[in-house]
């Protein structure tokens, strides 16, 4: 009997690259003319994987968000894993917004991926949810390659990465 091969499906962003992008964004807003005299700040919380944006008003929040988004893209961080919170009014006309970085596949998305694999018509392929990852196993390496190609074509709420391939 052939042994099973497997790979893991996960998601996440490199938090060091996010930190670098936030530092670059802070330098950019310090130099930009449209932010002169304003009190716009960007705070990155590595433990919670969140970025807090604070702006003087709504008119500065959108450019601030664009600067952060642009810097994340330039650093190779996928913005598909970025959940943008609503603008929350603060004291006076100030506005706050929290950006959440998705680390690990949410359970609803994991179930949707598992269902898509079952409905994809792959023979002898098993997908099991293990914490914030999915483990896909099959006796056929070709089937696993087909599952990877299938998942790359499908649209999910997060950027998928494949690792721990065991043949």
Secondary structure, 3 states (H helix, E strand, C coil): CCCCEEEEEECCCCHHHHHHHHHHHHHHHHHCHHHCCCCCEEEEECCCCEEEEEECCHHHHHHHHHHHHHHHHHCCCCHHHEEECCCEECCCCCEEEEEEECCCCCHHHHHHHHHHHHHCCCCCCEEEEECCEEEEEECCHHHHHHHHHHHHHCCCCCCCEEEEEEC
